[in-house]
Amino acid sequence: MRLVFAGTPEVALPSLRALLDNPRHQVAAVVTRPDRPAGRGRHVRSSPARELAAEQGIEVLAPARAGDPDFLGRLGEIAPDCCPVVAFGALLPPSALDIPKHGWVNLHFSLLPAYRGAAPVQRAVLAGDDITGASVFQIEPSLDSGPVYGVLTEQVRPTDTSGDLLDRLAVAGARLLVAVLDGIEDGTVEARPQPSDGVTLAPKLSVDEVRVDWSAPAPAVDRLIRAATPAPGAWTTLRGRRVKLGPVRVGADPVDPVDPVDSARVSLPPGRITVPERGVVAVGTGTGPVLLGEVRPEGRGPMAAADWIRGLRPAADEAFA
């Protein structure tokens, strides 16, 4: 089939590469979000999908809005049979959906109808799900509600960050997307409506939402930080300044690891920072402590917690807020 691929971030690249390597289909163009400032220097950067398309000599379309007449006109001239989508980052109007013969087919990183929206992987990690997956479905005007062509499942590992899980789903999902497109061409796959029950939404994690509540149980703190890694990044405050946190480890209570009875009776207050042994930084939660891994103080780069604490010289009652 003649394809126009729509995608923007790094997670879209496994699917785009798989389609470029597939002799059955031709990627005639790539649709992506416009270049925009990024990083601490706010330098204008092209999207990863645009960069790969340019390397391959493929036409790039980067409309400010998917309903722009110039974009729709060019898409009509290309006349794609189907438009596969992976993390494009914008809603598609009916005027665009109607152009390809077989419509727009989206690779979404959840087991639909669960986690419809922009952050399905982050929400799965935050919820403590054991299993998640990916779905390829036909896009329709309402959010992630179209009929599904195929799914795959993936285990959520105990130490997975959202980034870890998304990387695996992007690779496995690329194979699923190619298989679905092959089946659409052959007429051997059929999209089935999503069930009406089990619908959940997965909006982006807001900055306020990923502030650590140290009174929460240690497993909940762990899940929040892993869900927010790498973006938007979980955070807390110390001495009136923000500190971003990388994944933590749920540890035994550092007050007295030898005597669990005393450990349960004398535990760290929520947010309290202590150094029970060299190279270990523990923080109290609503249950037991968590052991810090990487921290990023405001205005500085990431560093190991052990290096950070040496420069901090915490007081005996120092605590995150």
Salt bridges, closest charged atoms under 4 A:
ASP35 OD1 - ARG50 NH1 3.52
GLU59 OE1 - ARG74 NH2 2.83
ASP68 OD1 - ARG65 NH2 3.15
GLU77 OE1 - ARG74 NH1 3.03
ASP144 OD2 - HIS108 ND1 3.74
GLU154 OE2 - ARG168 NE 2.77
ASP160 OD2 - ARG168 NH2 2.74
ASP182 OD1 - ARG24 NE 3.81
ASP182 OD1 - HIS25 NE2 2.73
GLU185 OE1 - ARG24 NH2 2.73
ASP186 OD1 - ARG24 NH2 2.60
GLU209 OE2 - ARG123 NH1 2.63
ASP222 OD1 - ARG226 NE 3.20
ASP262 OD1 - ARG265 NH2 2.32
GLU298 OE2 - ARG241 NH2 3.82
ASP307 OD1 - ARG310 NH2 2.22
GLU318 OE1 - ARG239 NH2 2.80
